[in-house]
Amino acid sequence: MLSDVYLINNNPPHSGVGKYAFTLHRYLSKMGLKARFIDLHRDLFNSNFYRLGRLGLAWPYYIVKFEMETLRLRIGEGSIVHVANNGYLAKIIPRLKRRTNGIRIVTTVHDTIPLIYRGLSAPFMASAYKKIMYSDYIICVSKFTADHLPSYLRSLPHSVIYHGVDHELFKPRDKEKVRKILGLPINRPIILNVGSEEPRKNIPTLLKAFRKVVEKIPRAILVRIGAPERSSLKLIELLGLSGKVLYRRATESEIALYYNAADLLVHPAYYEGFGFPLIEAMASGTPIVAAYAAAIPEIVGNAAILVNPFDIDGLAISIVDLLSSKSLLQDLVERVFNRSAMFSWEKTAAQTIEVYEKLSRS
């Protein structure tokens, strides 16, 4: 019989890690596993702790909050605790081990960014990452991530379990109808980019490539889902792209419509441990131009045009070629949609339950 399972999250639901934790919990429940969800993000992201989090100083909050939750829930011997984030949240792992004997800890590692990040929070992130070694099992979200685990984690039992995609939400729809709903022009080529503007997302390269696209296809517009950085707005003005780059905020259900409205998704990130926009676009039947970097080739397979993430001219040429060829667009529509079938939350949840059962028997 499977032990009590606790799933711990510290990210908002609109973030990649938060989406993973909230959706996994929902699908675990659908499959009959009533895991208890410990959500530590809510107070943090509605307070001044958010600013501390961006500097890597939020981990004391997580520890205090988690100590309160463990006392309330009384996590007992034999329980399985799934830590959904390999970042600051990993700080709680050794504390939990010391507090309760006989528990099993599963940690999901989404990427190795904490080991390569060079911002102010680098020491805190690297320190938190090392706490993962107290886990009993590691779930990696891609083979790329698994292959880049540091040596002190490779000896731990681990497996690759891909993220899923909600095929009921992300699916093909009529492009003209969706554009009318979103207030987008019907007859102009639309390029879509979804995500944050942290450096690894490579937005300056995207904007510079789009400037070259506009020289060939003047009516093209770029829609960015996500908050703009001041540097991006300055670059847009410098490149003469004002009015051609549209920033939109959107709920998840609205984002699904934007995939349908777009002619293609451009994802030039030079580091991804997985990449939710890739599988969401594929399930929506949206052609993809993406960077040949990190986990991206593993996720998209042969269902996308891949380019060097720092080749501005190559990125622009790929976009222009795709927008100029209906046959190539249609071929990619079929490829991405077929590729999306290998990703589902049912599969993610089932494989995760197998990990829980394995640990419960050990």
Buried (B, 14 or more C-beta within 10 A) or exposed (E): EBBBBBBBBBBBBBBBBBBBBBBBBEBBEEEEBEBBBBBBBEEBBEEEBBEBBEEBBBBEBBBEBBBEBBEEEEBEEEBBBBBBBBBBBBBBBBBBBEBBEEBBBBBBBBBBBBBEBEEEBBEBBBBBBBBBBBBBBBBBBBEBBBEBBEEEBEEBEBBBBBBBBBBEBBBEBEBEEBBEEBEBEEEBBBBBBBBBBBBBBBBBBBBBBBBBBBEBBEEBBBBBBBEBBEEBEEBBEEBEBEEBBEBBEBEBEEBBBBBBBBBBBBBBBBBBBBBBBBBBBBBBBBBBBBBBBBBBBBBBEEBBBBBBBEBBEBBBBBBBEBBEEEEBBEEBBEBBBEBBEEBBBEBBBBBBBEBBBBBBEE
